[in-house]
Amino acid sequence: MKQFFISICLAMALSIGLPLASFAKKNITILYTGDIEGHITAMRG
């Protein structure tokens, strides 16, 4: 019974965690590339 409960908790954690992780990764990538572009434009200007 305890293992069943743990597996449900893991499944819920994954279903919540994975979309959040991919969302955060996408946002970090956008921020990072934007930062690089900002530095490039700043150096050019």
PyMOL commands that set and color helices and strands:
alter all, ss='L'
color gray80, all
select helices_A, chain A and resi 2-44
alter helices_A, ss='H'
color red, helices_A
deselect
rebuild
show_as cartoon
